[in-house]
């Protein structure tokens, strides 16, 4: 057996091995089915993992929103107390103002110079009381504004609470759906095994071998086209075991267009 | 110089014709002498009995004593409703004027022979409490005669609930 003839033969074997994929229903189709099923399974498993994370995040978010709602509710519950405190301050200041007025009246009735002193004390006292009362009213107004904001926040938090609850329910539904799809993929695997008679491990190796055979064929065809087949003789130690294996796997076919020639 | 107190918000008193009060140029201001205006007090209780125009006549509990009360509609919402306790030295009668605001206390420039004082460039009429009480008494009798009701309930119907007590101090 000459070298060119041997080369032609294993190239032919390789072409036939790689060309298996073009047959209408082959092991390669089964392998592709298994691969697609594996990809779907992996994707579903990823989806399940992310779904769990979404559910955990939604639960944390819901807890935070609930806490915020409780705080807002607490702030609103203290509204009456705060308003009452401001009113109490105003009450005290007004009573102090009345004391100032009475001191002034007493000063007006009292002879000089004591009367003048009392009047001055009264004016001073009423001035401070007036400024204090204005400040207390301003403070009360600002507290009222803040409380309006708190009411608005409470309403927004309530809406966020409803959204968080919805998100939590949706993430639970998502988890169930993903688990359902994983169960379906397992069933698919069982039925695929029955239908194709190929187990997933074999299918994976077949698919792998097909890919490698195609790659090897492409490279050798390119080498042949570039006229570098002499250099390819260096591949003999690697390719000879492959050729032996291929001869065992792929059955011989009579060469087309020739008659009675032996390989 | 006159010592006393200037109060505002007495427009309602000016509208009650029998009282015949001449009010100040702005805000319905009136001046009371320091010996007539005894103190500013928050009544423990105020009971409204009758109304003449927008002025309410009633009774107030002040420092443990019941005194006559005259209330004008207040423009400011006080946390502690107070009144000026006015006394007629000669008759020994007192009346609590509610709903007014105290504008100033102390010494004011008297306008000679005019019965007025000056405050912040405004002329404020001086009110004599005795005259105010006389006019008030005449008014109540007049109301009683026209309505022909023998008792104190013969005055015009009291505003709102007749038993309008409120603890303010």
Interface residues (C-beta under 8 A of the other chain):
Chain A: X87 X90 X91 X94 X95 X98 X101 X102 X104 X105 X107 X108 X109 X115 X119 X122 X123
Chain B: X3 X4 X5 X34 X35 X37 X38 X39 X40 X41 X42 X78 X79 X80 X82 X102 X105 X106 X107
